[in-house]
Amino acid sequence: MTCNNFDHKETSAYGTRNFYKKMFDDYLADVGDGYHNADNLILGLLDSAYDWFEYHETAAKRYKGFIEKAQEICKD
């Protein structure tokens, strides 16, 4: 789907294209104001992606440990 096909009347239900458009609108407004460093928008996005990756990687390790411990208990 191209930007020209975007339906601006689409609902803003979670997960829809319009939902995410509205989320980005606020960030992009900062870029347009001129006194904000636009590079920080991209760097902040990368920082956020890294933090979420680290969070999920840590959580996956915890689940793995939990599963291993539960399997040990179940062997007895």
TANORDA-V396259 format. One line per field, one symbol per residue. phi: phi as a letter, one per 30 degrees, with the letter a starting at -180 (. if undefined). A space follows every 50 residues. Layout:
phi->???
This chain:
phi->.cedcdcdcedcdeidedededddeddddddddidcddeddddddddddd ddddeddddddddddddddddddddd
